[in-house]
Amino acid sequence: YFVDTMRPTATITLADTALTAGETTTVTFRFSTSVTGFDASNINLSNANGTLGPLTSNANHTVWTATFTPTANVNDTTNTIRV
């Protein structure tokens, strides 16, 4: 048998990186391998100045998406979303 000891890698992209007041954008989490059980508790938004809607995934659980809504009246180019 084979034991996979490699952690999956992930990339996070935003469809729109220059949001203005009242806008939202799709956040895509793309993994190098299938990831099950991925949920909001796996995402660090402590420096994001916004919230994420419910996560959805593709059939093989390698791509997950959610809608990001920025906090009103915040202008910060150092925001981060982390997994």
C-alpha positions, 0 to 999 in steps of 0.5 A: 500500500501507499501512504501519502505523506505530502501536504496539499498545496493551496492557492487563493485568488480573488476575482476582483482585487480592487473592490469598491464600496458595495462590491463583492468578489469570488474567492477561489481556493485551489488545492493540489489534491482532493480536500474533504471537510474544508470549511470556514474554520480552516480559513483565517480572516483575522486580517481580511476586513470582511466576511466569506459566504458559504463554501462550495466545491467542485466534484473532486474537491480540489476547487472551493469558492465563496463570496467575499464581502469587504467591511464597509468604509475600510481601505487597506491594501494589506488585507489577507485571507489564509488557509 
